[in-house]
């Protein structure tokens, strides 16, 4: 089975815009369905979409992060 690339985008505040980070992920070949976004503090890893991404990944997959 071929490995997949996953992208994770996090912005700290709800009024911050994640669009530029998402576009950067797409430019390097990560598809919409493989980009996960959370809008909350980075103080811990209890973030819904981060946890979902981790559950979907296999050992051969790659994850890329963009955090602000």
HTML snippet that shows the backbone in 3Dmol.js (N, CA, C, O; Angstrom):
<script src="https://3Dmol.org/build/3Dmol-min.js"></script>
<div id="view" style="width:600px;height:400px;position:relative"></div>
<script>
const pdb = `
ATOM      1  N   UNK A   1       0.845  -1.180   0.000  1.00  0.00           N
ATOM      2  CA  UNK A   1       0.000   0.000   0.000  1.00  0.00           C
ATOM      3  C   UNK A   1       0.894   1.248   0.000  1.00  0.00           C
ATOM      4  O   UNK A   1       1.884   1.321   0.727  1.00  0.00           O
ATOM      5  N   UNK A   2       0.527   2.205  -0.814  1.00  0.00           N
ATOM      6  CA  UNK A   2       1.308   3.431  -0.947  1.00  0.00           C
ATOM      7  C   UNK A   2       1.151   4.321   0.280  1.00  0.00           C
ATOM      8  O   UNK A   2       0.076   4.408   0.873  1.00  0.00           O
ATOM      9  N   UNK A   3       2.250   4.982   0.649  1.00  0.00           N
ATOM     10  CA  UNK A   3       2.170   5.886   1.802  1.00  0.00           C
ATOM     11  C   UNK A   3       1.466   7.180   1.400  1.00  0.00           C
ATOM     12  O   UNK A   3       1.462   7.566   0.231  1.00  0.00           O
ATOM     13  N   UNK A   4       0.877   7.833   2.381  1.00  0.00           N
ATOM     14  CA  UNK A   4       0.156   9.090   2.171  1.00  0.00           C
ATOM     15  C   UNK A   4       0.839  10.201   2.943  1.00  0.00           C
ATOM     16  O   UNK A   4       1.542   9.961   3.924  1.00  0.00           O
ATOM     17  N   UNK A   5       0.617  11.426   2.477  1.00  0.00           N
ATOM     18  CA  UNK A   5       1.082  12.608   3.201  1.00  0.00           C
ATOM     19  C   UNK A   5      -0.128  13.260   3.845  1.00  0.00           C
ATOM     20  O   UNK A   5      -1.158  13.463   3.203  1.00  0.00           O
ATOM     21  N   UNK A   6       0.010  13.582   5.110  1.00  0.00           N
ATOM     22  CA  UNK A   6      -1.035  14.272   5.851  1.00  0.00           C
ATOM     23  C   UNK A   6      -0.512  15.643   6.257  1.00  0.00           C
ATOM     24  O   UNK A   6       0.669  15.792   6.571  1.00  0.00           O
ATOM     25  N   UNK A   7      -1.378  16.633   6.252  1.00  0.00           N
ATOM     26  CA  UNK A   7      -1.018  17.967   6.700  1.00  0.00           C
ATOM     27  C   UNK A   7      -1.835  18.355   7.916  1.00  0.00           C
ATOM     28  O   UNK A   7      -3.031  18.075   7.997  1.00  0.00           O
ATOM     29  N   UNK A   8      -1.171  19.001   8.857  1.00  0.00           N
ATOM     30  CA  UNK A   8      -1.870  19.481  10.049  1.00  0.00           C
ATOM     31  C   UNK A   8      -1.625  20.971  10.183  1.00  0.00           C
ATOM     32  O   UNK A   8      -0.479  21.422  10.193  1.00  0.00           O
ATOM     33  N   UNK A   9      -2.701  21.735  10.287  1.00  0.00           N
ATOM     34  CA  UNK A   9      -2.650  23.187  10.411  1.00  0.00           C
ATOM     35  C   UNK A   9      -3.311  23.566  11.725  1.00  0.00           C
ATOM     36  O   UNK A   9      -4.405  23.102  12.046  1.00  0.00           O
ATOM     37  N   UNK A  10      -2.620  24.425  12.487  1.00  0.00           N
ATOM     38  CA  UNK A  10      -3.220  24.908  13.732  1.00  0.00           C
ATOM     39  C   UNK A  10      -2.986  26.401  13.844  1.00  0.00           C
ATOM     40  O   UNK A  10      -1.871  26.885  13.653  1.00  0.00           O
ATOM     41  N   UNK A  11      -4.038  27.114  14.153  1.00  0.00           N
ATOM     42  CA  UNK A  11      -3.937  28.527  14.505  1.00  0.00           C
ATOM     43  C   UNK A  11      -4.411  28.664  15.942  1.00  0.00           C
ATOM     44  O   UNK A  11      -5.333  27.972  16.374  1.00  0.00           O
ATOM     45  N   UNK A  12      -3.768  29.565  16.677  1.00  0.00           N
ATOM     46  CA  UNK A  12      -4.039  29.681  18.112  1.00  0.00           C
ATOM     47  C   UNK A  12      -5.344  30.379  18.437  1.00  0.00           C
ATOM     48  O   UNK A  12      -5.978  30.079  19.449  1.00  0.00           O
ATOM     49  N   UNK A  13      -5.742  31.298  17.596  1.00  0.00           N
ATOM     50  CA  UNK A  13      -6.941  32.083  17.900  1.00  0.00           C
ATOM     51  C   UNK A  13      -7.980  31.887  16.804  1.00  0.00           C
ATOM     52  O   UNK A  13      -7.644  31.707  15.634  1.00  0.00           O
ATOM     53  N   UNK A  14      -9.227  31.926  17.196  1.00  0.00           N
ATOM     54  CA  UNK A  14     -10.311  31.703  16.237  1.00  0.00           C
ATOM     55  C   UNK A  14     -10.373  32.785  15.159  1.00  0.00           C
ATOM     56  O   UNK A  14     -10.929  32.556  14.085  1.00  0.00           O
ATOM     57  N   UNK A  15      -9.803  33.969  15.437  1.00  0.00           N
ATOM     58  CA  UNK A  15      -9.841  35.036  14.440  1.00  0.00           C
ATOM     59  C   UNK A  15      -8.648  34.985  13.481  1.00  0.00           C
ATOM     60  O   UNK A  15      -8.578  35.791  12.553  1.00  0.00           O
ATOM     61  N   UNK A  16      -7.716  34.061  13.683  1.00  0.00           N
ATOM     62  CA  UNK A  16      -6.603  33.910  12.758  1.00  0.00           C
ATOM     63  C   UNK A  16      -7.067  33.118  11.542  1.00  0.00           C
ATOM     64  O   UNK A  16      -7.963  32.280  11.632  1.00  0.00           O
ATOM     65  N   UNK A  17      -6.437  33.401  10.400  1.00  0.00           N
ATOM     66  CA  UNK A  17      -6.837  32.756   9.151  1.00  0.00           C
ATOM     67  C   UNK A  17      -5.838  31.661   8.784  1.00  0.00           C
ATOM     68  O   UNK A  17      -4.633  31.903   8.719  1.00  0.00           O
ATOM     69  N   UNK A  18      -6.340  30.481   8.550  1.00  0.00           N
ATOM     70  CA  UNK A  18      -5.494  29.333   8.237  1.00  0.00           C
ATOM     71  C   UNK A  18      -5.336  29.092   6.732  1.00  0.00           C
ATOM     72  O   UNK A  18      -4.637  28.161   6.332  1.00  0.00           O
ATOM     73  N   UNK A  19      -5.967  29.909   5.900  1.00  0.00           N
ATOM     74  CA  UNK A  19      -5.983  29.665   4.452  1.00  0.00           C
ATOM     75  C   UNK A  19      -4.598  29.608   3.823  1.00  0.00           C
ATOM     76  O   UNK A  19      -4.353  28.759   2.966  1.00  0.00           O
ATOM     77  N   UNK A  20      -3.693  30.482   4.224  1.00  0.00           N
ATOM     78  CA  UNK A  20      -2.348  30.483   3.642  1.00  0.00           C
ATOM     79  C   UNK A  20      -1.619  29.182   3.962  1.00  0.00           C
ATOM     80  O   UNK A  20      -0.915  28.631   3.115  1.00  0.00           O
ATOM     81  N   UNK A  21      -1.793  28.697   5.185  1.00  0.00           N
ATOM     82  CA  UNK A  21      -1.154  27.442   5.575  1.00  0.00           C
ATOM     83  C   UNK A  21      -1.739  26.265   4.788  1.00  0.00           C
ATOM     84  O   UNK A  21      -1.008  25.370   4.365  1.00  0.00           O
ATOM     85  N   UNK A  22      -3.047  26.274   4.597  1.00  0.00           N
ATOM     86  CA  UNK A  22      -3.699  25.206   3.830  1.00  0.00           C
ATOM     87  C   UNK A  22      -3.202  25.221   2.386  1.00  0.00           C
ATOM     88  O   UNK A  22      -2.916  24.166   1.819  1.00  0.00           O
ATOM     89  N   UNK A  23      -3.097  26.403   1.791  1.00  0.00           N
ATOM     90  CA  UNK A  23      -2.600  26.505   0.417  1.00  0.00           C
ATOM     91  C   UNK A  23      -1.172  25.982   0.311  1.00  0.00           C
ATOM     92  O   UNK A  23      -0.824  25.343  -0.682  1.00  0.00           O
ATOM     93  N   UNK A  24      -0.341  26.241   1.318  1.00  0.00           N
ATOM     94  CA  UNK A  24       1.031  25.718   1.319  1.00  0.00           C
ATOM     95  C   UNK A  24       1.037  24.199   1.324  1.00  0.00           C
ATOM     96  O   UNK A  24       1.855  23.578   0.646  1.00  0.00           O
ATOM     97  N   UNK A  25       0.140  23.603   2.076  1.00  0.00           N
ATOM     98  CA  UNK A  25       0.033  22.139   2.116  1.00  0.00           C
ATOM     99  C   UNK A  25      -0.376  21.598   0.742  1.00  0.00           C
ATOM    100  O   UNK A  25       0.166  20.595   0.279  1.00  0.00           O
ATOM    101  N   UNK A  26      -1.321  22.260   0.104  1.00  0.00           N
ATOM    102  CA  UNK A  26      -1.779  21.819  -1.219  1.00  0.00           C
ATOM    103  C   UNK A  26      -0.666  21.941  -2.254  1.00  0.00           C
ATOM    104  O   UNK A  26      -0.546  21.097  -3.143  1.00  0.00           O
ATOM    105  N   UNK A  27       0.155  22.997  -2.140  1.00  0.00           N
ATOM    106  CA  UNK A  27       1.247  23.212  -3.091  1.00  0.00           C
ATOM    107  C   UNK A  27       2.275  22.086  -3.053  1.00  0.00           C
ATOM    108  O   UNK A  27       2.947  21.835  -4.052  1.00  0.00           O
ATOM    109  N   UNK A  28       2.405  21.416  -1.932  1.00  0.00           N
ATOM    110  CA  UNK A  28       3.368  20.315  -1.844  1.00  0.00           C
ATOM    111  C   UNK A  28       2.693  18.958  -2.037  1.00  0.00           C
ATOM    112  O   UNK A  28       3.280  17.914  -1.753  1.00  0.00           O
ATOM    113  N   UNK A  29       1.459  18.990  -2.521  1.00  0.00           N
ATOM    114  CA  UNK A  29       0.805  17.764  -2.934  1.00  0.00           C
ATOM    115  C   UNK A  29      -0.083  17.075  -1.918  1.00  0.00           C
ATOM    116  O   UNK A  29      -0.426  15.907  -2.100  1.00  0.00           O
ATOM    117  N   UNK A  30      -0.462  17.757  -0.861  1.00  0.00           N
ATOM    118  CA  UNK A  30      -1.368  17.161   0.120  1.00  0.00           C
ATOM    119  C   UNK A  30      -2.801  17.495  -0.285  1.00  0.00           C
ATOM    120  O   UNK A  30      -3.142  18.664  -0.469  1.00  0.00           O
ATOM    121  N   UNK A  31      -3.627  16.481  -0.422  1.00  0.00           N
ATOM    122  CA  UNK A  31      -5.012  16.662  -0.856  1.00  0.00           C
ATOM    123  C   UNK A  31      -5.899  17.203   0.252  1.00  0.00           C
ATOM    124  O   UNK A  31      -5.577  17.092   1.435  1.00  0.00           O
ATOM    125  N   UNK A  32      -7.015  17.789  -0.146  1.00  0.00           N
ATOM    126  CA  UNK A  32      -7.966  18.368   0.815  1.00  0.00           C
ATOM    127  C   UNK A  32      -8.360  17.383   1.913  1.00  0.00           C
ATOM    128  O   UNK A  32      -8.430  17.751   3.086  1.00  0.00           O
ATOM    129  N   UNK A  33      -8.617  16.137   1.533  1.00  0.00           N
ATOM    130  CA  UNK A  33      -9.088  15.163   2.529  1.00  0.00           C
ATOM    131  C   UNK A  33      -8.018  14.789   3.548  1.00  0.00           C
ATOM    132  O   UNK A  33      -8.322  14.203   4.586  1.00  0.00           O
ATOM    133  N   UNK A  34      -6.753  15.131   3.248  1.00  0.00           N
ATOM    134  CA  UNK A  34      -5.652  14.777   4.137  1.00  0.00           C
ATOM    135  C   UNK A  34      -5.090  15.972   4.895  1.00  0.00           C
ATOM    136  O   UNK A  34      -4.010  15.883   5.479  1.00  0.00           O
ATOM    137  N   UNK A  35      -5.812  17.088   4.891  1.00  0.00           N
ATOM    138  CA  UNK A  35      -5.408  18.275   5.647  1.00  0.00           C
ATOM    139  C   UNK A  35      -6.364  18.433   6.823  1.00  0.00           C
ATOM    140  O   UNK A  35      -7.582  18.467   6.649  1.00  0.00           O
ATOM    141  N   UNK A  36      -5.802  18.527   8.007  1.00  0.00           N
ATOM    142  CA  UNK A  36      -6.581  18.623   9.239  1.00  0.00           C
ATOM    143  C   UNK A  36      -6.296  19.969   9.886  1.00  0.00           C
ATOM    144  O   UNK A  36      -5.143  20.393   9.965  1.00  0.00           O
ATOM    145  N   UNK A  37      -7.348  20.643  10.351  1.00  0.00           N
ATOM    146  CA  UNK A  37      -7.222  21.996  10.890  1.00  0.00           C
ATOM    147  C   UNK A  37      -7.846  22.066  12.276  1.00  0.00           C
ATOM    148  O   UNK A  37      -8.954  21.579  12.498  1.00  0.00           O
ATOM    149  N   UNK A  38      -7.118  22.680  13.207  1.00  0.00           N
ATOM    150  CA  UNK A  38      -7.657  23.001  14.529  1.00  0.00           C
ATOM    151  C   UNK A  38      -7.447  24.480  14.780  1.00  0.00           C
ATOM    152  O   UNK A  38      -6.416  25.043  14.413  1.00  0.00           O
ATOM    153  N   UNK A  39      -8.434  25.108  15.410  1.00  0.00           N
ATOM    154  CA  UNK A  39      -8.336  26.511  15.813  1.00  0.00           C
ATOM    155  C   UNK A  39      -8.420  26.562  17.328  1.00  0.00           C
ATOM    156  O   UNK A  39      -9.481  26.809  17.900  1.00  0.00           O
ATOM    157  N   UNK A  40      -7.284  26.324  17.966  1.00  0.00           N
ATOM    158  CA  UNK A  40      -7.236  26.394  19.420  1.00  0.00           C
ATOM    159  C   UNK A  40      -5.790  26.417  19.877  1.00  0.00           C
ATOM    160  O   UNK A  40      -4.870  26.236  19.079  1.00  0.00           O
ATOM    161  N   UNK A  41      -5.602  26.635  21.139  1.00  0.00           N
ATOM    162  CA  UNK A  41      -4.284  26.760  21.740  1.00  0.00           C
ATOM    163  C   UNK A  41      -3.444  25.511  21.507  1.00  0.00           C
ATOM    164  O   UNK A  41      -3.968  24.407  21.361  1.00  0.00           O
ATOM    165  N   UNK A  42      -2.146  25.707  21.476  1.00  0.00           N
ATOM    166  CA  UNK A  42      -1.225  24.591  21.339  1.00  0.00           C
ATOM    167  C   UNK A  42      -0.690  24.104  22.663  1.00  0.00           C
ATOM    168  O   UNK A  42       0.337  23.427  22.699  1.00  0.00           O
ATOM    169  N   UNK A  43      -1.364  24.431  23.764  1.00  0.00           N
ATOM    170  CA  UNK A  43      -0.835  24.088  25.092  1.00  0.00           C
ATOM    171  C   UNK A  43      -0.781  22.585  25.343  1.00  0.00           C
ATOM    172  O   UNK A  43      -0.004  22.126  26.181  1.00  0.00           O
ATOM    173  N   UNK A  44      -1.604  21.810  24.622  1.00  0.00           N
ATOM    174  CA  UNK A  44      -1.534  20.353  24.754  1.00  0.00           C
ATOM    175  C   UNK A  44      -1.963  19.716  23.434  1.00  0.00           C
ATOM    176  O   UNK A  44      -2.286  20.415  22.474  1.00  0.00           O
ATOM    177  N   UNK A  45      -1.963  18.406  23.395  1.00  0.00           N
ATOM    178  CA  UNK A  45      -2.294  17.699  22.159  1.00  0.00           C
ATOM    179  C   UNK A  45      -3.724  17.178  22.133  1.00  0.00           C
ATOM    180  O   UNK A  45      -4.054  16.346  21.288  1.00  0.00           O
ATOM    181  N   UNK A  46      -4.572  17.642  23.029  1.00  0.00           N
ATOM    182  CA  UNK A  46      -5.982  17.250  23.046  1.00  0.00           C
ATOM    183  C   UNK A  46      -6.779  18.100  22.066  1.00  0.00           C
ATOM    184  O   UNK A  46      -7.705  18.817  22.446  1.00  0.00           O
ATOM    185  N   UNK A  47      -6.402  18.003  20.808  1.00  0.00           N
ATOM    186  CA  UNK A  47      -7.091  18.752  19.762  1.00  0.00           C
ATOM    187  C   UNK A  47      -7.775  17.747  18.838  1.00  0.00           C
ATOM    188  O   UNK A  47      -7.151  16.792  18.375  1.00  0.00           O
ATOM    189  N   UNK A  48      -9.045  17.966  18.578  1.00  0.00           N
ATOM    190  CA  UNK A  48      -9.891  16.988  17.885  1.00  0.00           C
ATOM    191  C   UNK A  48      -9.305  16.503  16.558  1.00  0.00           C
ATOM    192  O   UNK A  48      -9.159  15.299  16.348  1.00  0.00           O
ATOM    193  N   UNK A  49      -8.973  17.425  15.674  1.00  0.00           N
ATOM    194  CA  UNK A  49      -8.511  17.010  14.350  1.00  0.00           C
ATOM    195  C   UNK A  49      -7.085  16.478  14.359  1.00  0.00           C
ATOM    196  O   UNK A  49      -6.727  15.653  13.518  1.00  0.00           O
ATOM    197  N   UNK A  50      -6.273  16.935  15.292  1.00  0.00           N
ATOM    198  CA  UNK A  50      -4.929  16.366  15.443  1.00  0.00           C
ATOM    199  C   UNK A  50      -5.031  14.896  15.837  1.00  0.00           C
ATOM    200  O   UNK A  50      -4.334  14.049  15.279  1.00  0.00           O
ATOM    201  N   UNK A  51      -5.892  14.599  16.788  1.00  0.00           N
ATOM    202  CA  UNK A  51      -6.080  13.214  17.227  1.00  0.00           C
ATOM    203  C   UNK A  51      -6.660  12.354  16.097  1.00  0.00           C
ATOM    204  O   UNK A  51      -6.265  11.200  15.935  1.00  0.00           O
ATOM    205  N   UNK A  52      -7.591  12.909  15.320  1.00  0.00           N
ATOM    206  CA  UNK A  52      -8.159  12.182  14.188  1.00  0.00           C
ATOM    207  C   UNK A  52      -7.074  11.845  13.165  1.00  0.00           C
ATOM    208  O   UNK A  52      -7.013  10.720  12.669  1.00  0.00           O
ATOM    209  N   UNK A  53      -6.222  12.816  12.854  1.00  0.00           N
ATOM    210  CA  UNK A  53      -5.139  12.577  11.904  1.00  0.00           C
ATOM    211  C   UNK A  53      -4.233  11.455  12.402  1.00  0.00           C
ATOM    212  O   UNK A  53      -3.861  10.570  11.632  1.00  0.00           O
ATOM    213  N   UNK A  54      -3.880  11.488  13.670  1.00  0.00           N
ATOM    214  CA  UNK A  54      -3.014  10.447  14.227  1.00  0.00           C
ATOM    215  C   UNK A  54      -3.645   9.062  14.100  1.00  0.00           C
ATOM    216  O   UNK A  54      -2.951   8.087  13.810  1.00  0.00           O
ATOM    217  N   UNK A  55      -4.941   8.973  14.315  1.00  0.00           N
ATOM    218  CA  UNK A  55      -5.622   7.677  14.210  1.00  0.00           C
ATOM    219  C   UNK A  55      -5.641   7.159  12.773  1.00  0.00           C
ATOM    220  O   UNK A  55      -5.609   5.949  12.549  1.00  0.00           O
ATOM    221  N   UNK A  56      -5.691   8.062  11.807  1.00  0.00           N
ATOM    222  CA  UNK A  56      -5.764   7.661  10.401  1.00  0.00           C
ATOM    223  C   UNK A  56      -4.411   7.253   9.826  1.00  0.00           C
ATOM    224  O   UNK A  56      -4.349   6.511   8.845  1.00  0.00           O
ATOM    225  N   UNK A  57      -3.339   7.731  10.427  1.00  0.00           N
ATOM    226  CA  UNK A  57      -2.011   7.490   9.870  1.00  0.00           C
ATOM    227  C   UNK A  57      -1.526   6.067  10.123  1.00  0.00           C
ATOM    228  O   UNK A  57      -1.840   5.436  11.133  1.00  0.00           O
ATOM    229  N   UNK A  58      -0.738   5.590   9.144  1.00  0.00           N
ATOM    230  CA  UNK A  58      -0.038   4.315   9.285  1.00  0.00           C
ATOM    231  C   UNK A  58       1.450   4.607   9.434  1.00  0.00           C
ATOM    232  O   UNK A  58       1.879   5.742   9.228  1.00  0.00           O
ATOM    233  N   UNK A  59       2.224   3.618   9.783  1.00  0.00           N
ATOM    234  CA  UNK A  59       3.659   3.815  10.007  1.00  0.00           C
ATOM    235  C   UNK A  59       4.379   4.365   8.789  1.00  0.00           C
ATOM    236  O   UNK A  59       5.346   5.112   8.940  1.00  0.00           O
ATOM    237  N   UNK A  60       3.943   4.023   7.599  1.00  0.00           N
ATOM    238  CA  UNK A  60       4.633   4.456   6.380  1.00  0.00           C
ATOM    239  C   UNK A  60       4.234   5.862   5.924  1.00  0.00           C
ATOM    240  O   UNK A  60       4.828   6.390   4.984  1.00  0.00           O
ATOM    241  N   UNK A  61       3.250   6.469   6.563  1.00  0.00           N
ATOM    242  CA  UNK A  61       2.770   7.794   6.169  1.00  0.00           C
ATOM    243  C   UNK A  61       3.662   8.901   6.720  1.00  0.00           C
ATOM    244  O   UNK A  61       4.456   8.686   7.637  1.00  0.00           O
ATOM    245  N   UNK A  62       3.513  10.080   6.143  1.00  0.00           N
ATOM    246  CA  UNK A  62       4.275  11.262   6.548  1.00  0.00           C
ATOM    247  C   UNK A  62       3.309  12.346   6.998  1.00  0.00           C
ATOM    248  O   UNK A  62       2.262  12.553   6.385  1.00  0.00           O
ATOM    249  N   UNK A  63       3.672  13.039   8.081  1.00  0.00           N
ATOM    250  CA  UNK A  63       2.858  14.176   8.525  1.00  0.00           C
ATOM    251  C   UNK A  63       3.690  15.444   8.453  1.00  0.00           C
ATOM    252  O   UNK A  63       4.875  15.442   8.787  1.00  0.00           O
ATOM    253  N   UNK A  64       3.057  16.531   8.013  1.00  0.00           N
ATOM    254  CA  UNK A  64       3.683  17.842   7.925  1.00  0.00           C
ATOM    255  C   UNK A  64       2.839  18.813   8.725  1.00  0.00           C
ATOM    256  O   UNK A  64       1.609  18.760   8.682  1.00  0.00           O
ATOM    257  N   UNK A  65       3.500  19.704   9.458  1.00  0.00           N
ATOM    258  CA  UNK A  65       2.805  20.603  10.375  1.00  0.00           C
ATOM    259  C   UNK A  65       3.046  22.056   9.996  1.00  0.00           C
ATOM    260  O   UNK A  65       4.136  22.427   9.560  1.00  0.00           O
ATOM    261  N   UNK A  66       2.017  22.869  10.170  1.00  0.00           N
ATOM    262  CA  UNK A  66       2.113  24.311  10.023  1.00  0.00           C
ATOM    263  C   UNK A  66       1.340  24.923  11.182  1.00  0.00           C
ATOM    264  O   UNK A  66       0.115  24.819  11.246  1.00  0.00           O
ATOM    265  N   UNK A  67       2.060  25.560  12.095  1.00  0.00           N
ATOM    266  CA  UNK A  67       1.449  26.044  13.333  1.00  0.00           C
ATOM    267  C   UNK A  67       1.684  27.534  13.507  1.00  0.00           C
ATOM    268  O   UNK A  67       2.791  28.025  13.287  1.00  0.00           O
ATOM    269  N   UNK A  68       0.622  28.264  13.908  1.00  0.00           N
ATOM    270  CA  UNK A  68       0.800  29.673  14.262  1.00  0.00           C
ATOM    271  C   UNK A  68       0.040  29.963  15.526  1.00  0.00           C
ATOM    272  O   UNK A  68       0.052  31.097  16.006  1.00  0.00           O
TER     273      UNK A  68
END
`;
const viewer = $3Dmol.createViewer("view");
viewer.addModel(pdb, "pdb");
viewer.setStyle({}, {cartoon: {color: "spectrum"}});
viewer.zoomTo();
viewer.render();
</script>
